[in-house]
Amino acid sequence: MSSTYKTVTLAKRPKADIVLGETFSVNSGNPAPSPDDLKDGEVLFETNYISIDPGLRGWLNDTRSYVEPVGIGEIMRGFAVGTIRSSKHSKFPAGSYATGLIGWTELKVCKGDELQAFEVPCGGKLVDALSVLGMTSLTAYFGMIDIGHVKKGDFVVVSGAAGATGSVAGQIAKLKGATVVGIAGSEDKCRWLKEDLGFDDALNYKDPDFVAKFESATPNLIDLFYDNVGGEVLDLALSRASQFSRFVMCGGLSQYNTESPQGPKNYLNIVMMRIRMQGFLVFDYTKQFPSALKELAQWVSEGKIKSTETIVTGGLDQAEKALRDVFGGINKGKLLVEVKEPEGLIECSGTM
């Protein structure tokens, strides 16, 4: 292990898009902590992968939210999976894996209650901790089941369907007996949704005829809309909503980088169609994580839920660009930055 390590800190709050070399600062030469520095109950965590999610953009804004914004000069907040290098905690032996809200750093001294142990399931991968068995899949799970109350016979539309959350949300809806249409940003992603993930249909919102195709694809109107995008796509869905439909407000990718967010023009349809529109946060369900992860793992083991990851290599130097580019749709499935490739062969320690 090196005697120094890198961190990425917030240098300047962006007003719109993230500006490379301006929004964040890469800090090298931080003295690496020694195993002798650990106190009882602490571990030395070495990051292997960090999660890149559109929601991270909201943490850069100095506005009232569900968490305090990242401070100027602070290490960028974010989820990571990594290896326990040294330990004075019985639950996290050296060489084991863990996840947590570590931030954009190569190393961190953590207390045990900051981490969750992760056992790589047989047939699985270390990145599953941030992907199909991570926060984005939990978001899809609770949003579709608890907020959306998806049921057999529903006609479901998912925006941002080729992303980490949308791709799993759509598959859960299919498992529950719904007909599912996904909205994505390329023909390749649409093929993936239909051919690999089993969506009934998928539409490319960049297609010049998208509006007409959307109307054609929703002849009997929408029972449940799972929104990850907002903006014009949300407005279009409101225009095709059935009476008493449910709108699950998970995110607004199209609005995160704008100085003038767009609210729904078709607002009155919420009244006329008696639509229930509800936002939520995955952190509302912390106590239910274990049971949800158990069910997700079972579905994955049975081949009922599939996932893929887009992994950016090059270490923390690439994190800023990856966060900027997630809004350009570079990813299919979960977007991750590989901070350090895991050493040796990863052996499964759980069942899948």
DRENSEVEX-687111 format. One record per residue: residue number from 1; residue in one letter; x negated, z, y of N, C-alpha, C in turn. Coordinates in steps of 0.001 Angstrom, whole numbers, plus 500000, padded with zeros to 6 digits. Atoms other than C-alpha are relative to their C-alpha. Layout:
N
    n  res      nu      nw      nv     cau     caw     cav      cu      cw      cv
  NUM    A       X       Z       Y       X       Z       Y       X       Z       Y
...
END
This chain:
352
    n  res      nu      nw      nv     cau     caw     cav      cu      cw      cv
    1    M  499160  500000  498811  500000  500000  500000  499122  500000  501243
    2    S  500789  500144  498778  498709  499066  503454  499950  501309  500775
    3    S  500142  498799  499165  497499  501707  505903  500878  499929  501254
    4    T  499092  500161  498855  499868  500303  508566  501270  499283  499549
    5    Y  498755  500682  500349  503394  498944  508621  500680  499482  501268
    6    K  499284  500638  498891  505742  496850  510786  501393  500600  500172
    7    T  498606  499719  499668  508983  497691  512529  500479  498926  500972
    8    V  499393  500893  499006  511386  495592  514599  500922  500852  500860
    9    T  499212  499192  499072  512857  497249  517688  500773  499114  500973
   10    L  499213  500709  499002  515492  496204  520204  499269  500043  501333
   11    A  500740  500088  498739  513738  494986  523358  500919  499760  501193
   12    K  499097  500338  498894  516611  493597  525454  501368  499642  499433
   13    R  498662  500300  500500  520356  493491  524967  500380  498560  500326
   14    P  499586  501381  499722  521563  489895  524571  501377  499962  500641
   15    K  498690  500191  499391  524435  488738  526751  500841  499029  499184
   16    A  499308  500962  500851  525307  485906  524405  499194  499865  498712
   17    D  500798  500191  501205  523095  484411  521663  498721  500834  500044
   18    I  501297  499343  500117  520056  486284  520415  498917  499021  500430
   19    V  501082  500834  499493  516939  484955  522165  498713  500373  499261
   20    L  501209  499735  500776  513902  484631  519930  498865  500435  500907
   21    G  501127  499499  499232  510952  486637  521209  500381  500833  501202
   22    E  499530  499242  498837  513098  488389  523804  500908  501148  499590
   23    T  499043  498969  500401  515900  490297  522069  499323  501117  499226
   24    F  500674  499012  500846  513649  492038  519548  498490  499928  500189
   25    S  501463  499932  499965  510023  493101  519379  499490  500417  498631
   26    V  500638  499648  501267  507906  493134  516212  498787  500863  500304
   27    N  501052  499026  499722  505614  496141  516204  499144  500209  498762
   28    S  500939  499847  501111  502586  496071  513931  499086  501201  500266
   29    G  501021  498979  499824  499956  498696  513336  500498  501432  500015
   30    N  499531  498614  500117  502193  501731  512849  499265  500685  498846
   31    P  500730  499325  501082  500158  504262  510822  500942  500343  498848
   32    A  499149  499757  501163  501591  504432  507309  499979  501477  499630
   33    P  499964  498602  500437  502781  507872  506208  499329  500166  498641
   34    S  500662  499676  501261  500908  509511  503367  500940  500802  499118
   35    P  499196  499151  500882  502521  511044  500272  499855  501480  500324
   36    D  500220  498599  499650  500992  514299  501466  500843  500430  501200
   37    D  499189  499678  498824  503170  514079  504594  501434  500371  499641
   38    L  498616  499775  500397  506390  514396  502597  500308  501488  499875
   39    K  499493  498648  500178  508383  517602  502767  500933  500018  498790
   40    D  499073  499898  501118  510580  518903  499959  501323  499318  500350
   41    G  498752  500717  499775  513654  516680  499605  499822  498659  500674
   42    E  500273  501272  499344  511963  513651  501208  499357  499007  499043
   43    V  500630  501072  500770  510818  510301  499826  499377  499009  500968
   44    L  500562  501109  499239  508700  507418  501056  500628  498724  499462
   45    F  499236  501193  500358  510911  504299  501009  499251  498767  500479
   46    E  500613  501285  499650  509341  500816  500946  501074  498914  499876
   47    T  498925  500990  499960  511738  498044  501955  499627  498727  499255
   48    N  500154  501292  500653  512126  495017  499694  500860  498922  500669
   49    Y  499101  500960  499366  515140  493315  501308  500846  500713  501056
   50    I  499047  499502  499011  517240  493817  504440  501197  499072  500056
   51    S  498743  500730  499929  520838  492745  504855  500207  499451  501408
   52    I  499718  500640  498709  521664  490277  507640  501482  499661  500042
   53    D  498552  500147  499923  525317  490483  508644  500427  499732  501441
   54    P  499536  500255  498635  527251  489143  511657  500347  501267  500765
   55    G  499612  498765  499343  528482  492657  512367  498859  500727  500693
   56    L  501146  499375  499344  524953  493720  513332  499948  499650  501480
   57    R  500025  500431  498599  525414  491769  516548  500752  500974  500892
   58    G  499213  499067  499217  528041  494226  517710  499265  501285  500313
   59    W  500767  498766  499784  525591  497127  517408  499001  499867  501153
   60    L  500928  500221  498885  523477  495560  520178  500679  500157  501355
   61    N  499261  499926  498739  526218  495851  522804  500177  501450  500442
   62    D  499847  498639  499471  526304  498915  525035  501449  500226  500400
   63    T  498563  499805  499789  530052  499399  524631  500516  501022  499004
   64    R  499396  499030  500902  532345  501913  522998  500358  499331  498678
   65    S  499750  500564  501314  532562  501317  519273  500058  501139  498991
   66    Y  499923  498980  501044  532701  503111  515947  498662  500681  499750
   67    V  501319  499371  500043  528946  503846  516171  499334  499792  501353
   68    E  500771  500176  498782  526533  504313  519034  499203  498706  499921
   69    P  500815  501217  500037  524745  501090  520034  498539  500329  499702
   70    V  501442  499835  500192  521140  500613  519005  499369  500139  501382
   71    G  500633  499767  498709  519016  501967  521837  498832  499065  500249
   72    I  501177  500801  499658  516404  499950  523679  498756  500757  499511
   73    G  501205  499390  500553  513094  500603  521926  500190  500627  498634
   74    E  499732  499431  501321  514809  501850  518760  499863  498937  498911
   75    I  500054  500900  501147  514268  500337  515327  501405  499456  499743
   76    M  498714  500628  500242  517061  497848  514635  500646  500588  498750
   77    R  499242  499408  501096  519732  499370  512419  500376  498923  498985
   78    G  499593  500951  501022  520554  497703  509118  499821  500578  498615
   79    F  500090  499541  501380  521029  498192  505400  498822  499328  499297
   80    A  501159  500504  500746  518122  497749  503000  500048  500511  498568
   81    V  500264  499511  501350  517231  498040  499359  498492  499989  499818
   82    G  501444  499929  500140  513763  499122  498357  499563  500935  498890
   83    T  500653  499246  501064  511377  501027  496159  499546  501361  500526
   84    I  500504  498668  499658  510641  504747  496236  498522  500043  499610
   85    R  501439  500013  500255  506859  504861  496609  499448  501379  499671
   86    S  500398  498622  500263  506396  508641  496691  501232  500861  500167
   87    S  498775  499222  499956  508891  511407  496201  499767  501491  499834
   88    K  499861  498569  500205  509575  515089  496593  501489  500326  499896
   89    H  498567  499845  500211  513199  514671  495577  500299  499635  498554
   90    S  499789  500196  501434  514375  514993  491983  500891  498808  499676
   91    K  499070  501097  500264  517079  512337  492318  499353  498637  500175
   92    F  500636  501278  499680  514664  509642  493526  498537  500016  499544
   93    P  501389  500013  500467  511552  509455  491303  499235  498791  500516
   94    A  500837  501118  499569  508653  507267  492381  500198  498821  499052
   95    G  499787  501207  500785  509204  503693  491226  501455  499627  499831
   96    S  498573  500308  500095  513002  503899  491330  500438  499230  501241
   97    Y  499468  500792  498899  515221  501869  493659  501128  500750  500707
   98    A  498958  499343  499214  517551  502977  496430  500432  499082  501129
   99    T  499474  500723  498849  519667  501638  499272  500380  501007  501075
  100    G  499587  499139  498901  520605  502992  502656  499921  499274  501331
  101    L  500063  500550  498641  520912  502397  506385  498605  500286  500550
  102    I  501420  499750  499752  517143  502184  506667  499545  499441  501336
  103    G  500462  500685  498805  516717  499773  509555  498940  498968  499680
  104    W  500975  501075  500178  514271  496940  510094  498590  500575  500065
  105    T  501318  499376  500104  511114  498665  508939  499465  499803  498597
  106    E  500610  500175  501315  508659  498170  506114  499943  501305  499228
  107    L  500102  498679  500636  508335  501905  505413  500830  500998  500778
  108    K  499301  498923  499316  510366  505001  506167  499988  501256  499131
  109    V  499835  498714  500664  510231  508670  505261  501473  500376  500124
  110    C  498558  499749  500016  513817  509475  504233  500312  501312  499300
  111    K  499424  498890  500736  515744  512539  503266  500915  499441  498923
  112    G  499203  500485  501122  517634  512251  500013  501412  499626  500363
  113    D  498610  500296  499660  521040  512308  501677  500154  498740  500839
  114    E  499942  501277  499290  520133  509129  503594  500086  498816  499037
  115    L  500139  501075  500973  519912  507122  500359  501032  500097  498883
  116    Q  499226  500041  501228  521919  506053  497357  499121  499357  498928
  117    A  500789  500565  501088  520135  505504  494070  500661  498711  499515
  118    F  499466  501253  500516  520511  501992  492676  499320  499665  498690
  119    E  500496  500423  501301  520145  501087  489024  500328  498527  499820
  120    V  499780  501443  500163  519674  497369  488481  500778  499776  498704
  121    P  499193  500199  501217  522455  496363  486063  499402  498921  499116
  122    C  500472  501028  500922  521575  494399  482949  500699  498680  500326
  123    G  499478  501291  499585  522003  490754  483837  500089  499860  501493
  124    G  499918  500020  498557  521781  491652  487511  498642  499890  500667
  125    K  501203  500149  499193  519200  491586  490312  499939  501148  501002
  126    L  500160  498943  499006  517789  494033  492821  500852  499711  501239
  127    V  499240  500340  498792  519500  492137  495662  501496  500232  499837
  128    D  498583  499685  500197  522877  492906  494081  500402  501241  500788
  129    A  499714  498769  499261  522590  496257  495861  500503  499713  501405
  130    L  499562  500393  498665  523149  494441  499166  501016  498867  499952
  131    S  499148  501184  500135  525204  491545  497810  501278  500349  499266
  132    V  498739  499862  500720  527858  491627  495114  500350  501451  499694
  133    L  499729  498575  500198  527498  495407  494653  499639  500791  501253
  134    G  500361  499381  498730  526910  496165  498310  501174  500104  500959
  135    M  498987  499725  498986  528769  496811  501548  500933  498816  500252
  136    T  499140  501150  499707  530023  493257  502029  501075  499819  498927
  137    S  499002  500103  501061  531733  493218  498637  500998  501152  500065
  138    L  499080  498877  499804  533179  496672  499272  500974  499697  501141
  139    T  499137  500403  498898  534512  495317  502562  501074  499033  499514
  140    A  499043  500945  500560  536136  492431  500712  501032  500714  499131
  141    Y  499142  499274  500936  537570  494817  498125  501088  500785  500736
  142    F  499023  499155  499316  539221  497301  500473  500876  499191  500965
  143    G  499213  500825  499102  540293  494650  502950  501093  499246  499278
  144    M  499022  500803  500728  542024  492514  500362  501020  500862  499274
  145    I  499107  499192  500826  543489  495296  498217  500748  501058  500807
  146    D  499364  498871  499317  544158  498259  500512  500665  499587  501314
  147    I  499425  500442  498727  544778  496519  503856  500942  498818  499786
  148    G  499193  501202  500209  546093  493170  502641  501089  500134  498958
  149    H  499008  499806  501073  548032  494480  499613  500271  498686  499271
  150    V  499846  501284  500669  547381  491178  497878  500728  500183  498680
  151    K  499223  499910  501231  549739  490485  495017  500204  498608  499407
  152    K  499744  501250  500708  550623  487838  492484  501018  499164  500766
  153    G  499099  500927  499329  552242  484798  494059  499738  499825  501480
  154    D  500332  500142  498584  550764  485299  497532  499281  498686  500256
  155    F  500812  501119  499520  549463  482308  499446  499021  500588  501007
  156    V  501052  499311  499245  546151  483553  500866  499055  498981  500614
  157    V  501021  500801  499330  543830  481944  503410  498897  500938  500456
  158    V  501168  499205  499626  540318  483289  503971  499123  499177  500926
  159    S  500958  500673  499112  538229  482289  507001  498608  500571  499757
  160    G  501363  499573  500325  534455  482493  506774  499840  500180  498504
  161    A  499867  499785  501441  535067  482011  503075  498702  499812  499218
  162    A  501259  500213  500716  531523  480940  502155  498977  501086  500302
  163    G  500891  498891  499710  529994  484120  503551  500060  501068  498928
  164    A  500099  498945  501009  529168  487298  501665  501330  500699  499775
  165    T  498724  499295  500129  532491  489003  502383  501122  499049  499606
  166    G  498906  500920  500260  534828  486010  502425  500009  499443  498594
  167    S  500066  500586  501338  533593  484573  499133  500500  500978  498942
  168    V  499520  498993  500951  534286  487844  497306  501474  500309  500241
  169    A  498589  499744  499698  537583  488465  499117  500904  498955  499346
  170    G  499208  501058  500613  538882  485101  497946  500073  500116  498493
  171    Q  500009  499845  501459  537838  485749  494355  500866  501175  499558
  172    I  499138  498859  500323  539572  489136  494373  501459  499580  500085
  173    A  498622  500483  499874  542750  487447  495603  500402  499157  498786
  174    K  499725  500790  501195  542518  484976  492722  500214  500900  498784
  175    L  499850  499061  501106  542078  487864  490279  501378  500652  500006
  176    K  498703  499354  499868  545303  489351  491606  501170  499022  499892
  177    G  498939  500971  500246  547222  486136  490968  500453  499216  501204
  178    A  499636  500736  498793  547250  484596  494438  499475  498571  499948
  179    T  500550  501325  499715  546762  480996  495482  499135  500145  501237
  180    V  500975  499711  498947  543684  480909  497717  499408  498721  500580
  181    V  500651  501075  499255  542491  478469  500375  498908  500627  500857
  182    G  501116  499520  499196  539085  479024  501946  499685  499047  501142
  183    I  500457  500805  498861  537810  477830  505318  498508  500233  500147
  184    A  501456  499909  499904  534086  477070  505594  499493  498916  500946
  185    G  500569  500860  498978  531679  475077  507746  499272  498768  499516
  186    S  500628  501228  500484  530465  472244  505510  500695  499554  498721
  187    E  499413  500524  501231  531584  469998  502675  499346  500626  498778
  188    D  500709  499367  501116  528906  471527  500426  500569  501379  499714
  189    K  499442  498664  500191  530281  475023  501001  501410  499919  499432
  190    C  498650  500167  500530  533813  473796  500342  499980  499661  498510
  191    R  500129  500318  501428  532730  472282  497025  499636  501239  499203
  192    W  500417  498767  500672  531040  475565  496097  501188  500943  499805
  193    L  498838  499125  500096  534193  477529  496831  500966  499539  498909
  194    K  499038  500520  500970  536337  475255  494691  499407  499906  498590
  195    E  500556  500303  501316  534007  474272  491868  499349  501200  499329
  196    D  500707  498861  500587  532018  477481  491386  500794  501306  500065
  197    L  499317  498716  499818  534213  480288  492712  501480  499952  499655
  198    G  498624  500089  500460  537615  478961  491699  501068  500043  501058
  199    F  498980  500107  498959  539337  478686  495077  500893  498795  499697
  200    D  499079  501110  500251  542408  476481  494867  499741  498825  500933
  201    D  500319  501053  499040  541382  474547  497972  499034  500583  501020
  202    A  500916  499565  498947  538803  474713  500745  499943  498917  501064
  203    L  499967  500922  498874  538756  473136  504187  498793  500215  500898
  204    N  501143  499979  499100  535842  472269  506445  500508  500006  501442
  205    Y  499460  499909  498636  536671  473489  509969  499297  499060  500972
  206    K  500687  500964  499155  534162  470974  511382  500524  498580  499805
  207    D  499373  501303  500240  536182  468069  509988  500869  499648  501210
  208    P  499167  500395  498848  537758  466094  512889  501494  500117  499741
  209    D  498590  499920  500363  541054  466205  511006  500380  501379  499456
  210    F  499783  498671  500572  540852  469926  510211  501404  500530  500270
  211    V  498690  499436  499663  544041  470929  512036  501092  499371  499141
  212    A  498992  500686  500807  546120  468297  510263  499875  500389  498528
  213    K  500209  499635  501401  544551  469148  506909  500417  501448  499741
  214    F  499583  498601  500141  545174  472868  507499  501517  500084  499885
  215    E  498538  499989  500041  548845  472234  508195  500508  499429  498672
  216    S  499604  500606  501280  549063  470024  505109  499745  500942  498828
  217    A  500369  499089  501088  547392  472686  502964  500849  501256  499966
  218    T  499179  498785  499925  549861  475381  504050  501485  499648  500142
  219    P  498603  500456  499850  553278  473774  503428  501011  501135  499932
  220    N  499070  498876  500157  554897  477071  502424  499566  501213  500819
  221    L  500471  498987  499059  553069  479053  505114  499142  501077  499317
  222    I  501024  499047  500452  550614  481946  504800  500606  501390  499829
  223    D  499568  498617  500239  551431  485299  503215  498941  501007  500419
  224    L  501099  499077  499688  548012  486871  503742  498830  499197  500569
  225    F  501156  500651  499370  545251  485808  506118  498888  501029  500133
  226    Y  501172  499117  499934  541817  487427  505701  499026  499386  500999
  227    D  500720  500627  498890  540009  486821  508982  498606  500579  500194
  228    N  501388  499650  499698  536245  486876  509408  499484  499283  501242
  229    V  500474  500939  498983  536096  484413  512305  500643  500204  501369
  230    G  499300  499874  498723  538759  484894  514999  500109  498665  500718
  231    G  499977  501203  499171  539143  482417  517867  501056  498992  499601
  232    E  499055  501089  500234  540777  479054  517254  500551  500014  498577
  233    V  499531  499955  501387  540966  479539  513481  501096  501057  499850
  234    L  498962  498968  500026  542922  482766  513956  501289  499476  500630
  235    D  498819  500559  499348  545277  480996  516366  500733  499023  499089
  236    L  499389  500974  500900  545858  478230  513859  500727  500707  498862
  237    A  499359  499249  501080  546618  480749  511111  501289  500670  500484
  238    L  498786  499394  499446  549100  482536  513360  501133  498986  500092
  239    S  498970  501035  499887  550914  479244  513838  500592  499626  498648
  240    R  499538  500345  501349  551289  478911  510049  500376  501246  499188
  241    A  499706  498739  500680  552174  482542  509239  501464  500067  499584
  242    S  498627  499777  500460  555246  483356  507186  500531  501317  500557
  243    Q  499415  498739  499569  557654  486152  508045  499416  501158  499184
  244    F  500529  498784  500619  556228  489612  507320  498643  499771  499302
  245    S  501338  500239  500545  552794  488176  506541  499045  501102  500434
  246    R  501003  498973  499702  549701  490388  506566  498719  499303  500455
  247    F  501251  500535  499468  546641  489608  508682  498949  501104  499944
  248    V  501082  499032  500169  543502  491473  507629  498882  499629  500966
  249    M  500974  500304  498962  541176  491644  510619  498666  500652  499639
  250    C  501286  499504  500478  537730  492010  509097  498885  499763  501007
  251    G  501071  500315  499052  535547  490305  511718  500385  498843  500891
  252    G  499749  501085  499063  535319  487765  514504  498727  499256  500322
  253    L  501313  500629  499865  532153  485751  513952  499929  499052  501193
  254    S  500023  500975  498911  533144  483136  516533  499947  500655  501378
  255    Q  499889  499325  498712  533425  485789  519255  498823  500928  500318
  256    Y  501050  498992  499806  530340  487975  518812  498986  499618  501070
  257    N  501062  500427  499084  528007  485882  520966  500517  499435  501314
  258    T  499458  500551  498767  530327  484991  523810  500205  501090  501042
  259    E  499756  499060  498910  530565  486673  527196  501479  500053  500369
  260    S  498563  500055  499695  534263  485716  527371  500777  499849  498698
  261    P  499282  500075  501277  535950  486584  524056  501402  499430  500157
  262    Q  498697  500667  499986  539064  484570  523240  501004  500782  499168
  263    G  498920  499361  500726  542208  486464  522315  500961  498957  499452
  264    P  499076  500977  500600  544986  484847  520282  501022  499463  500990
  265    K  498999  500638  499138  547063  482360  522240  501386  500082  499368
  266    N  498728  499947  500715  549732  482525  519563  500442  501439  499745
  267    Y  499704  498571  500116  550168  486240  520141  501474  500264  499684
  268    L  498575  499735  500173  553970  486038  520271  500488  499735  498572
  269    N  499632  500213  501400  554054  484777  516682  499951  501304  499213
  270    I  500072  498694  500657  553076  488327  515686  501361  500683  500086
  271    V  498679  499413  499795  556410  489429  517124  501064  499195  499250
  272    M  498944  500838  500559  558547  486475  516039  500007  500001  498468
  273    M  500099  500027  501455  557246  486447  512452  499831  501399  499391
  274    R  500165  498604  500447  556939  490273  512255  498738  500173  499153
  275    I  501286  499955  500696  553301  489977  511235  499386  501389  500128
  276    R  500781  498768  499941  551353  493096  510332  498520  499620  500088
  277    M  501401  500344  499753  547865  492667  511787  499208  501303  500112
  278    Q  500714  498717  500037  545390  495440  510961  498501  499805  499839
  279    G  501440  499952  500146  541695  495985  511512  499591  501176  499133
  280    F  500488  498898  500838  539562  498229  509323  498476  499966  499973
  281    L  501436  499903  500223  536014  499385  508624  499763  500484  498583
  282    V  500303  499576  501368  534483  499745  505190  499626  501473  499953
  283    F  500404  498601  499973  533149  503151  506268  501205  500943  499938
  284    D  498800  499185  500150  536772  504376  506235  500216  500424  498545
  285    Y  499725  499826  501429  536567  504315  502440  498825  500608  499225
  286    T  501230  499494  500624  533305  506136  501718  500274  500749  498693
  287    K  499718  499197  501194  534877  508527  499213  500469  499146  498824
  288    Q  499504  500875  501057  536285  505589  497273  498966  498976  499540
  289    F  501050  500954  500388  533018  503655  497003  499713  500015  498494
  290    P  500373  500014  501424  532144  504828  493444  501024  499301  499114
  291    S  498983  500632  500854  535466  503766  491902  500091  498501  500272
  292    A  499952  501425  499668  535452  500449  493782  498798  499263  499404
  293    L  501207  500635  500556  531869  499672  492737  500095  499871  498485
  294    K  499825  500076  501454  532765  500440  489138  500863  498808  499624
  295    E  499118  501130  500296  535589  497916  489238  499331  498673  500332
  296    L  500724  501223  499652  533483  495312  491047  498967  499649  498932
  297    A  501013  500244  501032  530692  495721  488491  500636  499483  498717
  298    Q  499302  500468  501195  533200  495254  485687  500408  498538  500144
  299    W  499610  501390  499767  534518  492048  487232  498790  499065  499942
  300    V  501222  500816  500038  530972  490745  487690  499540  499818  498564
  301    S  500465  500076  501397  530072  491568  484075  500868  499067  499173
  302    E  499075  500872  500723  533135  489651  482900  499997  498572  500537
  303    G  500071  501335  499418  532240  486634  485029  501170  499657  500888
  304    K  498829  500248  499165  535366  487056  487148  499645  499931  501483
  305    I  500511  500113  498633  533370  487436  490359  498567  499497  499926
  306    K  501333  500577  499942  530332  485303  491109  499449  500151  501419
  307    S  500607  499863  498675  527863  485579  493948  498747  499150  500074
  308    T  501292  500646  499770  524903  483847  495468  499401  500598  501256
  309    E  500689  499465  498837  522322  484809  498041  499138  498913  500638
  310    T  500941  500810  499252  520433  482961  500743  498921  500952  500480
  311    I  501082  499052  499723  517064  484699  500972  498947  499343  500878
  312    V  501007  500478  499056  514780  484142  503947  498699  500748  499714
  313    T  501296  499382  500257  511122  484773  503153  499176  500051  501294
  314    G  500872  499913  498838  508349  485652  505569  499963  501375  500644
  315    G  500079  498634  499511  508962  489354  506107  500805  500253  501258
  316    L  499241  499572  498826  510265  491203  509139  499860  499064  501192
  317    D  500157  500967  498911  508921  488505  511455  501172  499017  500058
  318    Q  498902  500967  500066  511889  486387  510315  501376  500616  500239
  319    A  498702  499323  499910  514615  489005  510811  500785  499579  501234
  320    E  499327  500384  498763  515417  488130  514424  500622  498613  499880
  321    K  499516  501377  500150  515763  484424  513628  501164  499946  499001
  322    A  498941  500002  501000  517869  485154  510557  501312  500508  500592
  323    L  498785  499485  499379  520325  487234  512591  500582  498990  500981
  324    R  499496  501042  499111  520558  484491  515189  500664  498891  499194
  325    D  499557  501177  500730  521021  481793  512559  501211  500252  499112
  326    V  498804  499740  500802  523744  483574  510576  501242  499484  500722
  327    F  498869  500495  499236  526061  482512  513402  500061  498473  500002
  328    G  499998  501450  500163  525065  478903  512759  500353  499576  498590
  329    G  499548  500310  501348  526181  479156  509153  498906  499573  499043
  330    I  501091  500417  500892  522780  478856  507464  500178  500508  498578
  331    N  499916  499352  501310  523860  481017  504556  501197  499538  499186
  332    K  498924  500096  500982  525935  480476  501467  499962  501332  499253
  333    G  500030  498660  500561  526950  483897  500214  499240  500954  500908
  334    K  500674  498937  499261  524851  486874  501255  498675  499510  500597
  335    L  501255  500340  499339  522025  486394  503792  499097  501230  500011
  336    L  500975  498911  500095  518940  488545  503201  498654  499533  500519
  337    V  501405  500264  499696  515401  488752  504499  499162  500764  498982
  338    E  500927  499360  500930  512741  489446  501893  498841  500592  500794
  339    V  501064  499310  499271  510462  492043  503466  498750  500109  499140
  340    K  501100  499967  500954  508311  492549  500391  500564  499775  498609
  341    E  499540  500284  501353  508794  491049  496952  499748  501207  499102
  342    P  500200  498866  500902  509339  493776  494358  498827  499761  499057
  343    E  501176  500113  500876  506263  494469  492246  500411  500109  498548
  344    G  499788  499911  501434  506292  493814  488536  501373  499529  499563
  345    L  498740  500406  500593  509207  493101  486240  501055  501064  500255
  346    I  498911  499067  499770  512487  494696  487274  500820  500098  498732
  347    E  499259  499779  501226  514042  496194  484185  501359  500590  500319
  348    C  498680  499458  499749  517737  496852  484022  500074  501425  499480
  349    S  499854  498600  500393  518690  500489  483842  501452  500416  499929
  350    G  498563  499738  500077  522448  500204  484027  500645  498970  499118
  351    T  499263  500972  500811  525132  498209  482294  500822  499111  500898
  352    M  499139  500941  499265  526928  495154  483537  500683  499114  498989
END
